[in-house]
Amino acid sequence: MIDALPFDAIEQRCEMKQILVGRTGGPEVLEIVSAPSPSPGRGEVLVDVEAAGINYVDVYQRNGAVDYQPVPFVPGYEGVGTVRQAGPGVASLAIGTRVAWINVLGSYAQQLVLPSDRAIRIPSTFTTDEGLLFQGVTAQYLLAEYHQIKPGDFVLVHAAAGGVGQFLVQWLKRLGAVLIGTASTEAKLQTIRSLGADHAVNYSDGNFLDAVFEITKGRGVDVAFDAVGATTFSSTVKALAPRGTAIAYGQASGVAPDVQIYPLILKGARVAGGSLFTYIQDPAEMQQRAAELICGIEEGWLSALPTTQFPLHDASSAHRAIESRSTQGKLALIP
């Protein structure tokens, strides 16, 4: 049976608010505008957005660092909300179902139309923080795709107090790794320690390499996760143990310099690049990865990120905050 929105039960929203990028540039280009409330087509659902997650990819698209999104557009790939209406052919998502999504552009809005196979069911008991899945699913693919973590492996995680970093720390400790987490302030180092990191290193002076070799007794790390980029990645590669792997999955400080190949040959080491979107293009694969994250949260060994919330109309302040690299955990817009 197809769900339909009963007109006498739920007031129809004829207009909604959304954030529009009309031209690329700084945070000031994020403009709140009114738009007609969308309607779901076949195989789609209309969702009332509870929170829209803010991620670095949103910044890159807004400032034109990546050019694959033509303007104008509504930014935001991630959110959590409630199904308001189901289009033709959708029988599995009833009105009122709580869902999350992590690869649907246009999330900076009060309402959003989702393909039903990209709507991830979440427990009704989940908080808003627990329903924002982008960073957790990123951690899942990073740990699943590049190196099988064994108890006792030395693992380096840069920006370990950040969104993905906090999930990586918790997950790696679950797997038995010896965790070296880096951050740029004492408050962030304390966060890393509270999550179970074995070692917390301040990398604000760019000199974390000596600490890594001291901790590993000169051997280096088996795996390194680096989303910082320019200021860290050359030294991250140098920090690898023989047959180690460095994974670059972001560039918060700018584009990293080219990697020298010969040192990698001598060590038998590897460098890889990763993007979440590559690993969730197939809806079934996305659902499986999300299910593993949700299970960890439900079982209690994974804790969701603390979320700093901004009202939808103040999206520019939220972007300034994430670009400052002074925040911890997750940032979100509340429509």
The 8 nearest C-alpha neighbors of each residue, nearest first, counted from 0:
[[1, 90, 2, 89, 88, 91, 3, 87],
 [2, 0, 90, 89, 3, 87, 88, 85],
 [1, 3, 85, 93, 0, 90, 4, 94],
 [4, 2, 85, 84, 5, 1, 86, 94],
 [3, 5, 84, 6, 2, 83, 9, 85],
 [6, 4, 8, 7, 3, 9, 10, 84],
 [5, 7, 8, 9, 4, 10, 11, 3],
 [6, 8, 5, 9, 10, 4, 11, 3],
 [9, 7, 5, 6, 10, 4, 11, 3],
 [10, 8, 6, 7, 11, 5, 4, 83],
 [11, 9, 12, 6, 8, 7, 5, 13],
 [10, 12, 13, 9, 6, 36, 4, 14],
 [11, 13, 14, 36, 10, 15, 35, 9],
 [14, 12, 36, 35, 11, 15, 37, 34],
 [13, 15, 35, 36, 12, 34, 33, 16],
 [14, 16, 34, 36, 33, 109, 35, 17],
 [15, 17, 33, 32, 109, 108, 34, 31],
 [16, 18, 108, 32, 31, 107, 109, 33],
 [19, 17, 31, 30, 107, 73, 29, 32],
 [18, 20, 73, 30, 72, 29, 21, 31],
 [21, 19, 29, 72, 71, 22, 28, 73],
 [20, 22, 71, 70, 19, 72, 23, 28],
 [23, 21, 20, 70, 24, 28, 71, 61],
 [22, 24, 62, 61, 63, 20, 28, 21],
 [23, 25, 62, 28, 61, 22, 26, 63],
 [24, 26, 27, 62, 28, 23, 61, 29],
 [27, 25, 315, 28, 29, 318, 319, 24],
 [26, 28, 25, 29, 315, 24, 30, 316],
 [29, 27, 26, 30, 20, 25, 24, 22],
 [30, 28, 20, 27, 19, 26, 315, 18],
 [29, 31, 19, 18, 28, 32, 20, 27],
 [30, 32, 18, 17, 312, 19, 16, 29],
 [33, 31, 17, 16, 18, 30, 34, 19],
 [32, 34, 16, 15, 17, 14, 35, 31],
 [33, 35, 15, 14, 16, 36, 32, 17],
 [36, 34, 14, 13, 37, 15, 33, 12],
 [35, 37, 14, 13, 15, 12, 34, 38],
 [38, 36, 35, 39, 112, 111, 45, 110],
 [37, 39, 45, 40, 36, 112, 86, 84],
 [40, 38, 86, 43, 44, 45, 112, 85],
 [39, 41, 86, 43, 42, 38, 87, 44],
 [42, 40, 87, 86, 43, 88, 39, 89],
 [41, 43, 88, 89, 115, 86, 114, 87],
 [44, 42, 114, 115, 39, 86, 40, 113],
 [45, 43, 85, 39, 113, 112, 86, 84],
 [44, 46, 112, 84, 39, 83, 111, 82],
 [47, 45, 82, 83, 81, 111, 110, 48],
 [46, 48, 110, 81, 80, 109, 83, 49],
 [49, 47, 80, 109, 110, 50, 46, 79],
 [48, 50, 80, 79, 333, 47, 334, 51],
 [51, 49, 333, 78, 79, 332, 48, 331],
 [52, 50, 78, 332, 331, 106, 77, 107],
 [51, 53, 331, 77, 78, 330, 50, 131],
 [54, 52, 331, 330, 51, 75, 57, 55],
 [55, 53, 56, 57, 52, 58, 75, 330],
 [54, 56, 58, 57, 59, 53, 321, 251],
 [55, 57, 59, 58, 54, 60, 75, 53],
 [58, 56, 55, 60, 59, 54, 75, 61],
 [57, 59, 61, 55, 56, 60, 62, 318],
 [60, 58, 64, 56, 62, 57, 61, 65],
 [59, 61, 63, 57, 58, 65, 62, 56],
 [60, 62, 58, 23, 59, 63, 57, 24],
 [63, 61, 24, 23, 59, 60, 64, 25],
 [62, 64, 65, 60, 23, 61, 66, 59],
 [65, 63, 59, 62, 60, 66, 61, 58],
 [64, 66, 63, 60, 59, 67, 68, 62],
 [67, 65, 68, 63, 64, 60, 69, 59],
 [66, 68, 65, 69, 60, 63, 64, 70],
 [69, 67, 66, 70, 60, 65, 72, 63],
 [70, 68, 71, 67, 72, 66, 22, 60],
 [71, 69, 72, 21, 22, 68, 20, 23],
 [70, 72, 21, 20, 69, 22, 19, 73],
 [73, 71, 70, 20, 19, 74, 21, 69],
 [72, 74, 105, 19, 18, 20, 107, 75],
 [75, 73, 105, 107, 104, 72, 57, 106],
 [74, 76, 106, 105, 107, 104, 77, 57],
 [77, 75, 104, 103, 102, 101, 106, 105],
 [78, 76, 101, 52, 100, 51, 75, 106],
 [77, 79, 51, 52, 50, 100, 99, 131],
 [78, 80, 99, 50, 49, 130, 98, 48],
 [81, 79, 48, 49, 47, 98, 97, 46],
 [80, 82, 97, 46, 47, 95, 96, 98],
 [81, 83, 46, 94, 95, 96, 84, 45],
 [82, 84, 46, 94, 45, 81, 47, 95],
 [85, 83, 45, 4, 44, 82, 94, 3],
 [86, 84, 44, 2, 3, 89, 45, 43],
 [85, 87, 39, 40, 41, 43, 44, 89],
 [88, 86, 41, 89, 42, 1, 40, 85],
 [87, 89, 42, 41, 90, 86, 1, 43],
 [90, 88, 42, 87, 91, 1, 86, 85],
 [89, 91, 1, 0, 92, 88, 2, 93],
 [92, 90, 89, 93, 115, 1, 2, 0],
 [93, 91, 90, 96, 89, 94, 85, 82],
 [92, 94, 96, 95, 2, 91, 82, 90],
 [93, 95, 82, 83, 96, 84, 92, 2],
 [94, 96, 82, 81, 93, 97, 83, 92],
 [97, 95, 82, 81, 94, 93, 92, 98],
 [96, 98, 81, 121, 80, 123, 120, 95],
 [99, 97, 120, 119, 121, 80, 118, 79],
 [98, 100, 79, 119, 78, 118, 130, 80],
 [101, 99, 77, 118, 78, 119, 102, 117],
 [100, 102, 77, 133, 76, 103, 78, 132],
 [101, 103, 76, 100, 77, 104, 276, 117],
 [104, 102, 76, 101, 105, 77, 100, 106],
 [105, 103, 76, 75, 106, 74, 102, 73],
 [104, 106, 73, 74, 75, 107, 76, 103],
 [105, 107, 75, 108, 76, 51, 104, 77],
 [108, 106, 75, 18, 105, 51, 17, 74],
 [109, 107, 17, 106, 110, 16, 18, 334],
 [108, 110, 334, 48, 16, 15, 47, 17],
 [111, 109, 47, 48, 108, 46, 15, 45],
 [110, 112, 46, 45, 113, 106, 108, 47],
 [111, 113, 45, 44, 39, 46, 43, 37],
 [114, 112, 44, 43, 115, 111, 45, 118],
 [113, 115, 43, 117, 116, 42, 44, 118],
 [114, 116, 43, 118, 117, 42, 113, 44],
 [115, 117, 114, 118, 282, 119, 283, 42],
 [118, 116, 115, 114, 282, 119, 100, 113],
 [117, 119, 115, 100, 116, 98, 99, 120],
 [120, 118, 99, 98, 100, 117, 121, 286],
 [119, 121, 98, 97, 118, 99, 122, 96],
 [120, 122, 98, 97, 119, 123, 99, 130],
 [123, 121, 124, 125, 120, 97, 98, 293],
 [122, 124, 125, 97, 121, 96, 126, 98],
 [125, 123, 122, 126, 121, 129, 97, 127],
 [126, 124, 122, 129, 123, 130, 127, 121],
 [125, 127, 129, 128, 130, 124, 123, 303],
 [126, 128, 130, 129, 125, 131, 50, 79],
 [127, 129, 126, 130, 131, 306, 303, 304],
 [130, 128, 303, 126, 127, 125, 131, 132],
 [129, 131, 127, 128, 79, 132, 99, 125],
 [132, 130, 129, 128, 78, 133, 79, 52],
 [131, 133, 135, 134, 130, 136, 101, 129],
 [132, 134, 136, 135, 101, 131, 137, 77],
 [135, 133, 163, 137, 136, 162, 132, 138],
 [136, 134, 138, 137, 132, 133, 166, 139],
 [135, 137, 139, 138, 133, 134, 289, 132],
 [138, 136, 134, 135, 139, 140, 275, 133],
 [137, 139, 135, 141, 136, 167, 140, 163],
 [140, 138, 136, 137, 142, 141, 143, 135],
 [139, 141, 143, 142, 137, 138, 144, 136],
 [142, 140, 138, 139, 143, 144, 137, 145],
 [143, 141, 139, 140, 144, 138, 145, 146],
 [144, 142, 140, 141, 139, 145, 147, 146],
 [143, 145, 141, 140, 142, 146, 147, 139],
 [146, 144, 143, 141, 142, 147, 244, 246],
 [147, 145, 148, 144, 142, 143, 222, 244],
 [146, 148, 149, 145, 143, 142, 144, 222],
 [147, 149, 146, 152, 174, 150, 176, 142],
 [150, 148, 152, 151, 147, 176, 175, 174],
 [151, 149, 175, 176, 152, 174, 148, 177],
 [150, 152, 176, 177, 175, 149, 153, 148],
 [151, 153, 176, 149, 150, 177, 221, 154],
 [154, 152, 177, 220, 221, 176, 178, 151],
 [153, 155, 222, 178, 220, 223, 221, 179],
 [156, 154, 223, 179, 180, 224, 178, 222],
 [157, 155, 180, 224, 159, 223, 179, 181],
 [156, 158, 181, 159, 225, 180, 224, 155],
 [159, 157, 182, 161, 160, 181, 164, 156],
 [158, 160, 164, 157, 180, 161, 165, 156],
 [161, 159, 165, 158, 187, 164, 191, 327],
 [162, 160, 164, 327, 328, 159, 158, 163],
 [161, 163, 328, 164, 329, 134, 165, 304],
 [162, 164, 134, 166, 165, 161, 138, 167],
 [165, 163, 159, 167, 161, 162, 166, 160],
 [164, 166, 168, 160, 167, 163, 159, 162],
 [165, 167, 169, 163, 164, 168, 135, 170],
 [168, 166, 164, 170, 165, 169, 138, 171],
 [169, 167, 165, 171, 166, 170, 164, 172],
 [168, 170, 166, 172, 167, 171, 194, 301],
 [169, 171, 173, 167, 172, 168, 166, 174],
 [172, 170, 174, 173, 168, 176, 169, 167],
 [171, 173, 175, 174, 169, 170, 176, 168],
 [172, 174, 170, 171, 175, 169, 300, 176],
 [175, 173, 171, 172, 176, 150, 170, 148],
 [176, 174, 150, 172, 173, 151, 171, 149],
 [177, 175, 152, 151, 150, 171, 172, 178],
 [178, 176, 153, 151, 152, 154, 197, 175],
 [177, 179, 154, 197, 196, 176, 153, 180],
 [178, 180, 198, 155, 199, 154, 197, 156],
 [181, 179, 156, 199, 159, 157, 155, 200],
 [180, 182, 200, 157, 158, 201, 199, 159],
 [181, 183, 158, 201, 188, 202, 187, 184],
 [182, 184, 203, 201, 202, 187, 185, 181],
 [185, 183, 187, 186, 182, 188, 201, 203],
 [184, 186, 188, 187, 189, 183, 201, 182],
 [187, 185, 189, 184, 188, 190, 183, 191],
 [186, 188, 190, 184, 189, 185, 160, 182],
 [189, 187, 185, 191, 190, 186, 199, 182],
 [188, 190, 192, 186, 187, 191, 193, 185],
 [189, 191, 187, 193, 188, 192, 160, 194],
 [192, 190, 188, 194, 189, 193, 160, 196],
 [193, 191, 196, 189, 195, 194, 190, 188],
 [192, 194, 190, 195, 191, 189, 196, 188],
 [195, 193, 191, 192, 196, 169, 190, 168],
 [194, 196, 192, 193, 197, 191, 172, 169],
 [195, 197, 192, 178, 198, 191, 194, 180],
 [198, 196, 178, 179, 177, 195, 199, 192],
 [197, 199, 179, 196, 180, 178, 200, 192],
 [200, 198, 180, 181, 188, 179, 192, 191],
 [201, 199, 181, 202, 180, 182, 198, 207],
 [200, 202, 182, 183, 181, 203, 184, 199],
 [201, 203, 205, 207, 204, 183, 182, 181],
 [202, 204, 183, 205, 201, 182, 184, 206],
 [205, 203, 202, 206, 201, 207, 183, 230],
 [206, 204, 202, 203, 207, 230, 231, 208],
 [205, 207, 204, 208, 202, 209, 203, 210],
 [206, 208, 210, 202, 209, 205, 211, 200],
 [207, 209, 211, 210, 206, 238, 212, 234],
 [210, 208, 212, 211, 207, 213, 206, 214],
 [211, 209, 213, 207, 208, 212, 214, 200],
 [212, 210, 208, 214, 213, 209, 215, 207],
 [213, 211, 217, 215, 209, 214, 210, 216],
 [212, 214, 216, 210, 211, 215, 217, 209],
 [213, 215, 211, 212, 216, 210, 217, 198],
 [216, 214, 212, 218, 217, 213, 219, 211],
 [217, 215, 213, 214, 212, 218, 219, 211],
 [216, 218, 212, 215, 219, 213, 214, 211],
 [219, 217, 215, 240, 216, 212, 220, 241],
 [220, 218, 240, 239, 238, 212, 215, 217],
 [221, 219, 153, 239, 240, 222, 154, 238],
 [220, 222, 243, 153, 240, 154, 152, 239],
 [221, 223, 244, 154, 220, 243, 245, 155],
 [224, 222, 155, 245, 154, 156, 246, 244],
 [223, 225, 156, 246, 245, 155, 247, 157],
 [226, 224, 247, 157, 227, 246, 248, 223],
 [225, 227, 249, 248, 250, 228, 247, 251],
 [228, 226, 251, 250, 252, 225, 249, 231],
 [229, 227, 250, 255, 232, 252, 231, 254],
 [255, 228, 230, 253, 254, 252, 231, 232],
 [229, 231, 228, 252, 232, 205, 227, 255],
 [232, 230, 234, 228, 229, 233, 235, 227],
 [231, 233, 235, 228, 234, 229, 255, 236],
 [234, 232, 235, 236, 231, 237, 258, 256],
 [233, 235, 237, 236, 232, 231, 238, 208],
 [236, 234, 232, 238, 237, 233, 231, 223],
 [235, 237, 238, 234, 233, 239, 245, 232],
 [236, 238, 234, 235, 239, 233, 208, 262],
 [239, 237, 235, 219, 236, 234, 220, 208],
 [240, 238, 220, 219, 243, 237, 236, 221],
 [239, 241, 219, 220, 243, 218, 221, 242],
 [240, 242, 266, 243, 267, 268, 239, 221],
 [243, 241, 268, 267, 266, 240, 244, 269],
 [244, 242, 221, 268, 240, 239, 241, 222],
 [243, 245, 269, 222, 270, 268, 221, 223],
 [246, 244, 223, 270, 222, 224, 271, 236],
 [245, 247, 271, 224, 272, 270, 223, 225],
 [248, 246, 272, 225, 226, 249, 271, 224],
 [247, 249, 273, 226, 272, 274, 225, 246],
 [250, 248, 226, 247, 227, 251, 228, 225],
 [249, 251, 228, 227, 253, 226, 252, 254],
 [250, 252, 227, 253, 249, 228, 226, 55],
 [253, 251, 227, 250, 229, 228, 230, 254],
 [254, 252, 229, 250, 251, 228, 255, 227],
 [253, 255, 229, 250, 228, 256, 252, 251],
 [229, 254, 256, 228, 232, 253, 257, 250],
 [257, 255, 229, 258, 254, 233, 232, 228],
 [256, 258, 259, 255, 233, 254, 260, 232],
 [257, 259, 260, 256, 233, 236, 255, 270],
 [260, 258, 261, 262, 257, 263, 233, 236],
 [259, 261, 263, 262, 258, 264, 265, 257],
 [260, 262, 264, 263, 259, 265, 266, 258],
 [263, 261, 265, 264, 260, 266, 259, 237],
 [264, 262, 268, 266, 260, 261, 265, 267],
 [263, 265, 261, 267, 262, 266, 260, 268],
 [264, 266, 262, 263, 267, 261, 268, 241],
 [267, 265, 241, 268, 263, 264, 242, 262],
 [266, 268, 242, 264, 263, 265, 241, 269],
 [269, 267, 242, 243, 263, 266, 244, 241],
 [270, 268, 244, 245, 243, 263, 271, 267],
 [269, 271, 245, 244, 246, 272, 268, 236],
 [272, 270, 246, 245, 247, 269, 273, 244],
 [273, 271, 247, 246, 248, 270, 274, 245],
 [272, 274, 248, 247, 271, 275, 246, 141],
 [273, 275, 276, 277, 248, 272, 278, 137],
 [274, 276, 278, 277, 137, 279, 273, 140],
 [275, 277, 279, 278, 274, 280, 102, 101],
 [278, 276, 275, 274, 279, 280, 273, 281],
 [277, 279, 276, 275, 280, 140, 274, 285],
 [280, 278, 285, 276, 281, 277, 284, 282],
 [281, 279, 278, 277, 276, 282, 285, 284],
 [280, 282, 284, 279, 283, 285, 278, 286],
 [283, 281, 285, 284, 117, 116, 286, 280],
 [284, 282, 286, 285, 281, 287, 116, 279],
 [285, 283, 287, 281, 286, 282, 279, 288],
 [284, 286, 279, 282, 288, 283, 287, 289],
 [285, 287, 289, 283, 284, 288, 290, 282],
 [288, 286, 290, 284, 285, 289, 283, 291],
 [287, 289, 285, 291, 290, 286, 136, 284],
 [288, 290, 286, 292, 291, 287, 136, 285],
 [289, 291, 293, 287, 292, 288, 286, 294],
 [292, 290, 294, 288, 289, 293, 295, 287],
 [291, 293, 289, 295, 294, 290, 135, 136],
 [294, 292, 290, 296, 295, 291, 289, 297],
 [293, 295, 297, 291, 292, 296, 290, 298],
 [296, 294, 298, 292, 301, 293, 297, 300],
 [295, 297, 301, 299, 293, 294, 298, 302],
 [296, 298, 294, 299, 295, 293, 301, 300],
 [299, 297, 295, 296, 300, 294, 301, 293],
 [298, 300, 296, 297, 301, 295, 302, 294],
 [301, 299, 295, 298, 296, 302, 169, 173],
 [302, 300, 296, 295, 299, 169, 303, 170],
 [301, 303, 296, 304, 300, 299, 166, 129],
 [304, 302, 129, 128, 305, 301, 296, 166],
 [303, 305, 328, 329, 306, 128, 302, 162],
 [304, 306, 328, 329, 128, 303, 307, 327],
 [307, 305, 329, 330, 128, 304, 308, 328],
 [308, 306, 330, 329, 331, 305, 309, 328],
 [307, 309, 331, 332, 330, 306, 333, 310],
 [308, 310, 332, 333, 331, 313, 311, 317],
 [311, 309, 333, 313, 332, 312, 334, 308],
 [310, 312, 334, 332, 313, 333, 314, 309],
 [311, 313, 310, 314, 31, 18, 30, 334],
 [312, 314, 311, 315, 310, 316, 309, 317],
 [315, 313, 317, 316, 311, 312, 318, 29],
 [314, 316, 26, 318, 317, 313, 27, 29],
 [317, 315, 319, 318, 314, 313, 320, 26],
 [316, 318, 314, 320, 315, 319, 309, 321],
 [319, 317, 315, 321, 320, 316, 26, 322],
 [320, 318, 316, 322, 317, 321, 323, 315],
 [319, 321, 317, 323, 318, 322, 316, 326],
 [320, 322, 318, 323, 324, 319, 317, 326],
 [323, 321, 319, 324, 320, 318, 58, 251],
 [322, 324, 320, 325, 321, 319, 326, 318],
 [325, 323, 322, 321, 326, 320, 251, 327],
 [326, 324, 323, 327, 320, 321, 322, 184],
 [327, 325, 324, 321, 320, 328, 323, 161],
 [328, 326, 161, 160, 329, 325, 162, 187],
 [327, 329, 162, 304, 161, 305, 306, 160],
 [328, 330, 306, 162, 304, 305, 307, 327],
 [331, 329, 307, 306, 53, 308, 52, 328],
 [332, 330, 52, 308, 53, 51, 50, 309],
 [331, 333, 309, 51, 311, 310, 50, 308],
 [332, 334, 50, 310, 311, 309, 49, 331],
 [333, 311, 109, 310, 332, 108, 50, 49]]
